[in-house]
């Protein structure tokens, strides 16, 4: 199948095709192949696969491992982000998952968050917080009072495909700490939440899933400004600030 | 009054300073008052409740106490006349209204004409003197006679004075009067002139004078705005370039400046950390009201004029531009003066306003401060004057010519088109001058609407800059200069400026969003938007945690870097420009910008040849495979060798005019060099981040494993090595995270909370708004209670009247029944008596 058609089919599969089939299990092969392709198609196949697993007792070997490997930098940028994270939330909502697995997911998500746009960050940070709430054993990632003084290397291995081998539980969430310096005030605030001990209630991220950059911008622009601080360094011209990067590389 | 009718509300404690208004009550009096009022209103209503007809008193103003009785009568009278006016018998042509004067019919007065006239004349004798009336109206015989008999005795002696003589005499007298007046005025003029001269002498001699006397002078002169005023104004203008305090030494100046900068920096840091975002919303703006009022840029520091260096005045040459402005201001002032001298009628209204405002508001303070300073300032003034004149000479003749052409006052243009036409065809200097004059003529302190006008001007100027940037050959130098007045305006009206900027940003973002929705991707915006973004960084502090303009700008730029497709070399340059902007925005706050790293990685990626094994992933908008790869790839050996690092001209962004391959290749290489430099700067900026190496990991892999640095010219290799070194030299240190300790929740305790009482009798511990709310609630409660009480009393009153009515009715019935019974009893008795009598008989 061509990629475009593949995507089109997979987008509507879970609510327009599967419910009307007599034997949805026939789609197993198709979905498994689609899931194996990787990239956006895998993300889309996930939905159908979930229905099969959930309602038709499909046993899928190494499901979480594959899911783990689906995570790559593009998940924060693709169009189907909301859909994917909705499903991911579902899959990781079970409290019977082993701590190492969840920790690996958390670590990987936050590592990837280093390249994410603000709207995705605003969604993924509460997501990670929720995971911490569900799996208190993972708190080790943000709170390790009796660990070594300083490490020379992050123990987590990003390239490892097997979540159990990734040594995520020995690592810490330095990425989130880096994000506390994010330029977007809301992201910085959200990341700073992990510094404190979390509250009991889970955050509702359903509203954040669909957040778009433009909404973010709109919200910020529409805020009523009470006071506008001004630059105090005096202006000499467009590029004439002292130590201006532009003056080094651009001319008028 | 009767002590038995007084009720005393006893106070439990005497409180100092409390006003007691209800300590004594007169229940009897107030009750009777209330009852009286009710009988007048409520009882009346009650009695008329079943009546359809209403008796209305339609006499004019009968119940209006505001009109005085006389006026009432007058109005009634006029009303009556008006009513009667139309109802005349149309057949009776001869009927005329009787004319009256002071209630007497004129016809009667006419009969006794003389007497009345003479009376009034002697009594009044005011505006119209007797002679005048006599002369002008010919004066009846009676009048002349009367005047002769009553007024002048000497004239009475030579009684037969002809009319002609009389008139001549009168003319002579008036002439004499006129002459006297003229001479008086002349002498006054002479006096003032003399005073002027004296004052000038004194001023040139020592320029120091006790303030009182001067003010007196001023008062004397007030009616005539002339040279004196001009001098005062000149003084005022000179003052602006002069300090009002003693001379400061260089160290003091430096120290002061340092202190000021330190304070501003501390402010900035506070905002950067976002500590007080909620805590104290009202941050002290660093512009004081004074600064706003006199319309100078806060940061412009004209004190450098006054510092000495080796006995000479120390003038910094670097700040030539500011200087120019100041000079222009001063010149303006002077020109204004000349203008006035030459043609006072010509000077426009606004200028006169300005003059008036200046001379009145600034006069006193200026004078005083002048006097403080003037004594030892004489020498310096000379020096500065010389300097000024020199500088003025330095100004190129073209500008002089231009200035002579330009009018001195400008109204703020109403629309953008007008603004554009105003600036069209002028040189940069002229444009600047025009803008400055507009600002000056429409200073907010001069008229009420000027603030709005100037705020609009800011918008026009921004739009104009955008227009200049979208031209085929963008006039960036003009923009460079125009930024200065823009900044001035922004300093004056921060709110309006930020609103305007946000509006522009919103438009830009909205456009992009629409394109994204339709096509799924967007193109980079034009140069104007980039310039706007750059201007934002000039006008507003970019390091704030949250800023009404800068934060949206951040988000917009991030969208640009993630959503816009890179298809051409220009796109790359624009993208790199935005990267530079990002770096500049976060240069102080060291905030982390993922998009920036992504983009730089992407730029490096497109400089590589295709089909390379990857150890990294590029993210949107770059793709690992596709047609837009190798955009920055240069394979021509010759071009590589001939490349020199050069600054990219911004005009390339709109139009790539170099078509030769070599030049394009050179631009590519410059971009690459820029990219290396940016990576280096990023690395330096983010080294403190805990996951620095993870952030830089992809770039590092790309730099070390894929980029073949050896192919590049030596210069490029330097850049490359610099970037790489900056990344690799950082040590790896990971300190395990530890959560902050939870604050223990305090137990509830029973010890009383002690609150400092600042003002007695007022609820403490709430904001003003809250207090107002509470007060309103209290008032409402009190009013409600009062109303309820009134209604209750009304009901009681009604019930009372009803009861009394019923009682009355009952009593009447009883009485009637009794009467009836009585009469019946007597009847019966009589009847029985009759019967008995009959029986007897």
Boltz contact constraints between the chains, C-beta under 6 A:
constraints:
  - contact:
      token1: [A, 73]
      token2: [B, 617]
      max_distance: 6.0
  - contact:
      token1: [A, 73]
      token2: [B, 619]
      max_distance: 6.0
  - contact:
      token1: [A, 77]
      token2: [B, 619]
      max_distance: 6.0
  - contact:
      token1: [A, 77]
      token2: [B, 620]
      max_distance: 6.0
  - contact:
      token1: [A, 114]
      token2: [B, 594]
      max_distance: 6.0
  - contact:
      token1: [A, 114]
      token2: [B, 695]
      max_distance: 6.0
  - contact:
      token1: [A, 115]
      token2: [B, 594]
      max_distance: 6.0
  - contact:
      token1: [A, 115]
      token2: [B, 598]
      max_distance: 6.0
  - contact:
      token1: [A, 115]
      token2: [B, 619]
      max_distance: 6.0
  - contact:
      token1: [A, 117]
      token2: [B, 562]
      max_distance: 6.0
  - contact:
      token1: [A, 142]
      token2: [B, 737]
      max_distance: 6.0
  - contact:
      token1: [A, 143]
      token2: [B, 739]
      max_distance: 6.0
  - contact:
      token1: [A, 144]
      token2: [B, 736]
      max_distance: 6.0
  - contact:
      token1: [A, 145]
      token2: [B, 738]
      max_distance: 6.0
  - contact:
      token1: [A, 147]
      token2: [B, 736]
      max_distance: 6.0
  - contact:
      token1: [A, 150]
      token2: [B, 733]
      max_distance: 6.0
  - contact:
      token1: [A, 150]
      token2: [B, 735]
      max_distance: 6.0
  - contact:
      token1: [A, 151]
      token2: [B, 734]
      max_distance: 6.0
  - contact:
      token1: [A, 152]
      token2: [B, 732]
      max_distance: 6.0
  - contact:
      token1: [A, 153]
      token2: [B, 732]
      max_distance: 6.0
  - contact:
      token1: [A, 154]
      token2: [B, 734]
      max_distance: 6.0
  - contact:
      token1: [A, 172]
      token2: [B, 736]
      max_distance: 6.0
  - contact:
      token1: [A, 172]
      token2: [B, 737]
      max_distance: 6.0
  - contact:
      token1: [A, 174]
      token2: [B, 690]
      max_distance: 6.0
  - contact:
      token1: [A, 174]
      token2: [B, 691]
      max_distance: 6.0
  - contact:
      token1: [A, 175]
      token2: [B, 691]
      max_distance: 6.0
  - contact:
      token1: [A, 177]
      token2: [B, 690]
      max_distance: 6.0
  - contact:
      token1: [A, 178]
      token2: [B, 592]
      max_distance: 6.0
  - contact:
      token1: [A, 178]
      token2: [B, 689]
      max_distance: 6.0
  - contact:
      token1: [A, 178]
      token2: [B, 690]
      max_distance: 6.0
  - contact:
      token1: [A, 178]
      token2: [B, 691]
      max_distance: 6.0
  - contact:
      token1: [A, 181]
      token2: [B, 591]
      max_distance: 6.0
  - contact:
      token1: [A, 181]
      token2: [B, 592]
      max_distance: 6.0
  - contact:
      token1: [A, 182]
      token2: [B, 592]
      max_distance: 6.0
  - contact:
      token1: [A, 183]
      token2: [B, 554]
      max_distance: 6.0
  - contact:
      token1: [A, 183]
      token2: [B, 591]
      max_distance: 6.0
  - contact:
      token1: [A, 183]
      token2: [B, 593]
      max_distance: 6.0
  - contact:
      token1: [A, 185]
      token2: [B, 545]
      max_distance: 6.0
  - contact:
      token1: [A, 185]
      token2: [B, 546]
      max_distance: 6.0
  - contact:
      token1: [A, 195]
      token2: [B, 740]
      max_distance: 6.0
  - contact:
      token1: [A, 196]
      token2: [B, 740]
      max_distance: 6.0
  - contact:
      token1: [A, 197]
      token2: [B, 739]
      max_distance: 6.0
  - contact:
      token1: [A, 197]
      token2: [B, 742]
      max_distance: 6.0
  - contact:
      token1: [A, 213]
      token2: [B, 559]
      max_distance: 6.0
  - contact:
      token1: [A, 214]
      token2: [B, 513]
      max_distance: 6.0
  - contact:
      token1: [A, 216]
      token2: [B, 555]
      max_distance: 6.0
  - contact:
      token1: [A, 217]
      token2: [B, 509]
      max_distance: 6.0
  - contact:
      token1: [A, 217]
      token2: [B, 552]
      max_distance: 6.0
  - contact:
      token1: [A, 217]
      token2: [B, 555]
      max_distance: 6.0
  - contact:
      token1: [A, 220]
      token2: [B, 551]
      max_distance: 6.0
  - contact:
      token1: [A, 220]
      token2: [B, 552]
      max_distance: 6.0
  - contact:
      token1: [A, 220]
      token2: [B, 555]
      max_distance: 6.0
  - contact:
      token1: [A, 221]
      token2: [B, 502]
      max_distance: 6.0
  - contact:
      token1: [A, 221]
      token2: [B, 506]
      max_distance: 6.0
  - contact:
      token1: [A, 221]
      token2: [B, 552]
      max_distance: 6.0
  - contact:
      token1: [A, 225]
      token2: [B, 498]
      max_distance: 6.0
  - contact:
      token1: [A, 225]
      token2: [B, 548]
      max_distance: 6.0
  - contact:
      token1: [A, 226]
      token2: [B, 281]
      max_distance: 6.0
  - contact:
      token1: [A, 227]
      token2: [B, 283]
      max_distance: 6.0
  - contact:
      token1: [A, 228]
      token2: [B, 494]
      max_distance: 6.0
  - contact:
      token1: [A, 228]
      token2: [B, 495]
      max_distance: 6.0
  - contact:
      token1: [A, 228]
      token2: [B, 498]
      max_distance: 6.0
  - contact:
      token1: [A, 228]
      token2: [B, 548]
      max_distance: 6.0
  - contact:
      token1: [A, 229]
      token2: [B, 541]
      max_distance: 6.0
  - contact:
      token1: [A, 230]
      token2: [B, 494]
      max_distance: 6.0
  - contact:
      token1: [A, 231]
      token2: [B, 539]
      max_distance: 6.0
  - contact:
      token1: [A, 231]
      token2: [B, 540]
      max_distance: 6.0
  - contact:
      token1: [A, 231]
      token2: [B, 541]
      max_distance: 6.0
  - contact:
      token1: [A, 232]
      token2: [B, 264]
      max_distance: 6.0
  - contact:
      token1: [A, 234]
      token2: [B, 299]
      max_distance: 6.0
  - contact:
      token1: [A, 235]
      token2: [B, 483]
      max_distance: 6.0
  - contact:
      token1: [A, 235]
      token2: [B, 487]
      max_distance: 6.0
  - contact:
      token1: [A, 235]
      token2: [B, 538]
      max_distance: 6.0
  - contact:
      token1: [A, 237]
      token2: [B, 480]
      max_distance: 6.0
  - contact:
      token1: [A, 238]
      token2: [B, 480]
      max_distance: 6.0
  - contact:
      token1: [A, 238]
      token2: [B, 483]
      max_distance: 6.0
  - contact:
      token1: [A, 245]
      token2: [B, 580]
      max_distance: 6.0
  - contact:
      token1: [A, 245]
      token2: [B, 583]
      max_distance: 6.0
  - contact:
      token1: [A, 245]
      token2: [B, 584]
      max_distance: 6.0
  - contact:
      token1: [A, 246]
      token2: [B, 580]
      max_distance: 6.0
  - contact:
      token1: [A, 249]
      token2: [B, 647]
      max_distance: 6.0
  - contact:
      token1: [A, 249]
      token2: [B, 674]
      max_distance: 6.0
  - contact:
      token1: [A, 250]
      token2: [B, 647]
      max_distance: 6.0
  - contact:
      token1: [A, 250]
      token2: [B, 648]
      max_distance: 6.0
  - contact:
      token1: [A, 250]
      token2: [B, 650]
      max_distance: 6.0
  - contact:
      token1: [A, 251]
      token2: [B, 647]
      max_distance: 6.0
  - contact:
      token1: [A, 251]
      token2: [B, 649]
      max_distance: 6.0
  - contact:
      token1: [A, 252]
      token2: [B, 476]
      max_distance: 6.0
  - contact:
      token1: [A, 252]
      token2: [B, 477]
      max_distance: 6.0
  - contact:
      token1: [A, 252]
      token2: [B, 480]
      max_distance: 6.0
